[in-house]
Amino acid sequence: MTTQVNGVPVFQSFQEFWPYYLGEHRLITCRVLHYIGTIASASLLVYLLVIQQFHLLPLVLIAGYGPAWIGHFFIEKNRPATFTYPKWSFMGDYKMCYMALTGQLRGELSRLFGSEGTHKHVPKGYN
């Protein structure tokens, strides 16, 4: 990342984007809302496909993005990365949820942000 457009860093790959994404999800309450949305939307998607209620598929977006955006607007008080990087943000949601469920997220937060991984500050190299 070397440039910014409208105050948002420009990334060339998901690998570059990941530290920024995780930095936008520093507070555990925001992350929990993301986990709820990610798991609820994936479960709802499978359920609706199984019962063949395709007209209800837009509810999957509400189930996923609703809790996540509440976390951003009211808890983190930042702009969801989905607006600028929809594909990488979606990938980040699943990677963050997977790492949390497998016990890897704490180490990743420490690696990227040091021992104060749950406190808000700019990630290494992003100041």
PABA-69121 format. One line per 3 residues: number of its first residue (from 0); their letters; for each residue x, y, z of N, C-alpha, C, CB. Coordinates in steps of 0.05 Angstrom, whole numbers, always signed. Atoms other than C-alpha are relative to their C-alpha. Last residue first. Glycine has a CB too. Layout:
<rs>
NUM = a = X:Y:Z:X:Y:Z:X:Y:Z:X:Y:Z | ...
</rs>
This chain:
<rs>
126 = nyg = +2:-26:-12:+20:+105:+194:+6:+21:-19:+17:+3:+24 | +23:-14:+10:+4:+38:+162:-4:+28:+13:-26:-16:+3 | -3:-6:+28:+70:+1:+169:-23:+16:-12:+4:-24:-15
123 = kpv = -28:-5:+7:+52:-32:+235:+1:+5:-31:+18:-24:+7 | -18:+23:+3:-23:-28:+244:+28:+8:-8:-12:-19:-21 | -6:+6:+28:-54:+38:+267:+19:-24:-2:+13:+25:-13
120 = hkh = -22:-17:+10:-82:+37:+337:+6:-9:-29:+25:-2:+18 | +0:-14:+26:-143:+10:+372:+26:+15:-4:-24:+18:-2 | +4:-29:-3:-130:-38:+429:+2:+13:-28:+21:+12:+19
117 = tge = +28:-6:-1:-142:-113:+421:-5:+30:+4:-13:-15:+23 | +16:+7:+24:-73:-129:+395:-29:+6:+1:+3:-28:-5 | +25:-14:-5:-36:-93:+451:-20:-5:-24:+4:+30:+4
114 = sgf = +12:+11:-24:+21:-143:+451:-27:+13:+6:+18:+3:+23 | -16:+1:-25:+40:-124:+380:-17:-11:+23:+11:+27:+7 | +3:-24:-16:-7:-103:+324:+15:+0:+27:-29:+4:+6
111 = lrs = +3:-25:+15:+5:-150:+267:+1:+25:+17:-27:-1:-14 | -20:-2:+22:+35:-210:+302:-2:+27:-14:-3:-23:-19 | -26:-6:-13:-7:-199:+365:+22:+4:-21:+8:-22:+20
108 = leg = +2:-28:-10:-71:-196:+324:+26:+8:+13:-23:+2:+21 | -1:-17:+24:-50:-259:+286:-2:+29:+9:-23:-7:-19 | -28:-1:+9:-34:-295:+352:+3:+19:-24:+9:-28:-8
105 = rlq = -15:-15:-20:-103:-277:+380:+30:+3:-9:-1:-15:+27 | +3:-28:+3:-135:-300:+315:+16:+17:+20:-29:+8:+2 | -23:-12:+13:-108:-371:+312:-1:+31:+0:+3:-9:-28
102 = gtl = -19:-10:-21:-156:-405:+361:+25:+14:-11:+9:-23:+16 | -22:+19:-3:-191:-447:+307:+22:+10:+19:+13:-5:-27 | +10:+26:-7:-258:-411:+313:+22:-21:+4:-19:-10:-21
99 = amy = +11:-1:-27:-225:-343:+314:-9:-27:+9:-24:+20:+1 | -23:-2:-19:-181:-359:+254:-10:+2:+28:+16:+25:-7 | -15:+25:-1:-242:-384:+215:+23:+1:+21:+11:-7:-28
96 = cmk = +17:+19:-14:-283:-322:+232:+14:-27:+3:-27:-4:-15 | +0:-8:-28:-226:-276:+211:-17:-19:+17:-11:+29:+3 | -27:+6:-11:-215:-314:+146:+0:+7:+30:+22:+15:-15
93 = ydg = -2:+29:-3:-290:-314:+131:+27:-8:+12:-4:-15:-26 | +20:+9:-20:-298:-240:+143:+3:-30:+6:-29:+6:-10 | -10:-6:-26:-233:-225:+106:-19:-9:+22:+5:+30:+3
90 = mfs = -21:+20:-6:-258:-261:+44:+11:+4:+28:+23:+2:-21 | +14:+26:-3:-321:-218:+45:+20:-22:+7:-15:-7:-27 | +14:-2:-26:-278:-156:+56:-15:-26:+6:-19:+24:+0
87 = wkp = -20:+5:-20:-233:-177:-2:-12:+2:+28:+23:+20:-2 | -10:+28:+2:-292:-182:-49:+19:-7:+22:+14:-5:-28 | +20:+20:-7:-327:-118:-26:+10:-29:-1:-23:+2:-19
84 = ytf = -12:+26:+8:-265:-74:-23:-20:-22:+5:+27:-4:+15 | -22:-5:+18:-289:-1:-20:+11:-26:-12:+22:+15:+14 | +7:-22:+19:-358:-6:+11:+22:+4:-21:-6:+25:+15
81 = tap = +17:+11:+22:-343:-74:+43:-6:+21:-21:-26:-10:+12 | -17:+3:+23:-287:-41:+84:-15:-11:-24:+23:-20:+7 | -5:+28:+8:-341:-18:+132:+17:-2:-25:-26:-15:-5
78 = rnk = +14:+6:+24:-331:+55:+153:+6:-29:-8:+8:+20:-23 | -16:-3:+25:-309:+67:+224:-18:-9:-23:+26:-17:+1 | +3:-27:+10:-342:+78:+292:+18:+5:-24:+6:+21:+22
75 = eif = -27:-8:+9:-314:+12:+320:-1:+30:-9:+9:-17:-24 | -21:+10:-18:-377:+3:+361:+27:+9:-8:-1:-31:+3 | +5:-7:-28:-436:+40:+330:+21:-9:+20:-26:-12:+7
72 = fhg = +11:-27:-4:-421:+44:+255:-3:+8:+29:-27:+2:-13 | -17:-22:+10:-374:-15:+249:-11:+28:+7:+2:-2:-30 | -27:+0:-13:-407:-65:+295:+17:+23:-10:+14:-26:-5
69 = iwa = +6:-11:-27:-477:-46:+269:+27:+2:+15:-20:-18:+15 | +1:-29:+3:-448:-58:+199:-7:+14:+27:-20:+8:-21 | -27:-10:+6:-427:-129:+217:+0:+31:-1:+11:-11:-26
66 = pgy = -16:-1:-24:-494:-146:+250:+28:+13:-4:+3:-28:+11 | +14:-14:-22:-534:-125:+189:+17:+1:+25:-26:-12:+6 | -10:-28:-2:-484:-148:+136:-12:+15:+23:-5:+14:-26
63 = gai = -30:-2:-1:-492:-223:+144:+9:+29:+5:+11:-9:-25 | -10:+15:-23:-566:-231:+162:+30:+3:+3:-6:-30:-3 | +8:-14:-25:-586:-175:+115:+12:-14:+24:-30:+2:+2
60 = lvl = -15:-25:-1:-547:-206:+57:-6:+15:+26:-5:+18:-24 | -27:+9:-7:-577:-275:+70:+18:+25:+3:+11:-19:-22 | -2:+0:-30:-646:-243:+71:+28:-8:+9:-21:-18:+12
57 = pll = -10:-26:-9:-636:-229:-4:+2:+3:+31:-19:+22:-10 | -29:-2:+0:-642:-305:-14:+10:+28:+8:+11:-8:-26 | -8:-11:-26:-717:-305:+5:+31:+4:+2:-9:-19:+22
54 = hfq = +9:-27:-2:-741:-313:-67:+8:+13:+26:-30:+1:-3 | -20:-18:+13:-698:-375:-72:-8:+29:+2:+3:-8:-29 | +14:-25:-3:-740:-415:-22:+18:+23:-11:-8:+6:+30
51 = qiv = +6:-12:+26:-715:-482:-46:-17:+25:+2:-13:-20:-18 | +29:-1:+1:-718:-516:+23:-10:+14:-26:-11:+15:+24 | +11:+27:-5:-645:-537:+16:-31:+0:-3:+8:-10:+28
48 = lly = -5:+16:+23:-624:-471:-16:-13:-28:+3:+30:-2:-5 | +18:-9:+21:-658:-431:+39:+4:-16:-26:+4:+30:-6 | +28:+7:-6:-624:-472:+92:-19:+7:-22:-9:+13:+26
45 = vll = +3:+29:+3:-555:-467:+61:-29:-8:+4:+18:-16:+19 | -4:+6:+28:-561:-392:+54:-4:-30:-5:+28:+9:-10 | +25:-7:+14:-589:-384:+124:+2:-7:-30:-6:+29:+4
42 = sas = +21:+20:-8:-530:-422:+153:-26:+5:-14:-4:+1:+31 | -7:+25:+13:-480:-380:+114:-20:-22:+6:+29:-10:+10 | +5:-2:+29:-516:-316:+134:+7:-26:-14:+16:+23:-11
39 = ait = +29:-1:+5:-520:-335:+208:-6:+1:-30:-13:+24:+13 | +11:+26:-4:-447:-357:+211:-30:-1:-6:+5:-9:+29 | -12:+19:+19:-421:-294:+179:-12:-27:+3:+31:-1:+5
36 = giy = +9:-5:+27:-468:-247:+216:+10:-21:-20:+7:+27:-9 | +29:+6:-1:-454:-278:+285:-11:+4:-29:-15:+19:+19 | +2:+29:-1:-379:-278:+271:-30:-8:-2:+13:-11:+25
33 = hlv = -8:+11:+27:-382:-205:+248:-3:-31:+0:+28:+8:-7 | +23:-5:+17:-421:-186:+312:+6:-10:-29:-5:+31:-1 | +22:+18:-6:-367:-221:+351:-24:+4:-17:-7:+2:+30
30 = rct = -7:+26:+11:-313:-182:+315:-22:-20:+5:+27:-10:+10 | +4:-2:+29:-347:-116:+332:+6:-27:-14:+19:+22:-12 | +29:-1:+4:-352:-136:+405:-7:+2:-30:-13:+24:+15
27 = ilr = +11:+27:+0:-279:-157:+404:-30:+0:-5:+6:-13:+27 | +15:+4:-24:-254:-88:+384:-15:-27:-1:-20:+23:+5 | -17:+3:-24:-198:-88:+333:-16:-6:+25:+16:+25:+4
24 = heg = +16:+18:-17:-240:-100:+271:+15:-5:+26:-6:-26:-15 | +26:-13:-1:-214:-43:+225:-19:-17:+18:-12:+2:-28 | -2:-25:-15:-143:-66:+240:-27:+15:+3:+20:+18:-13
21 = lyy = +0:+8:-28:-162:-135:+215:+2:+24:+19:+24:-20:+6 | +26:+11:-7:-181:-106:+148:-1:-7:+30:-6:-25:-17 | +19:-22:-1:-118:-64:+144:-27:-9:+9:-2:+15:-27
18 = pwf = -5:-15:-25:-75:-124:+161:-18:+24:+4:+29:+10:+0 | +6:+15:-25:-112:-166:+108:+7:+16:+26:+14:-26:+1 | +25:-10:-12:-109:-115:+50:-5:-12:+28:-24:-8:-18
15 = eqf = -4:-27:-9:-37:-128:+31:-24:+11:+16:+6:+19:-24 | -22:+1:-20:-48:-203:+28:+6:+28:+11:+25:-13:-12 | +12:+6:-26:-114:-191:-7:+21:-1:+22:-16:-27:-2
12 = sqf = +6:+28:-4:-76:-157:-63:-14:-4:+27:+27:-17:-1 | -2:+15:+24:-62:-90:-95:-6:-30:+3:+28:+3:-11 | -14:+25:-3:-85:-45:-39:+0:-15:-27:-13:-18:+21
9 = vpv = +4:+16:+24:-105:+28:-40:+18:-25:+2:+8:+17:-26 | -24:+12:+13:-112:+60:+28:-7:-16:-25:+15:-17:+20 | +0:+29:-2:-177:+99:+41:+25:-11:-14:-26:-13:-12
6 = gnv = -6:+9:-27:-174:+173:+57:+1:-30:+4:-19:+12:+18 | +21:-9:-19:-210:+193:-7:+5:-11:+28:-27:-10:-10 | +20:-14:+16:-159:+153:-48:-23:+6:+19:-9:-17:-24
3 = qtt = +27:+0:-12:-96:+133:-11:-18:+15:-20:+0:+14:+28 | +16:-23:+5:-28:+112:-38:-27:-2:+14:-4:+5:-30 | -16:-24:+1:+29:+66:-21:-16:+25:-3:+20:-2:-22
0 = m = +17:-23:+0:+0:+0:+0:+18:+25:+0:-19:+0:+24
</rs>
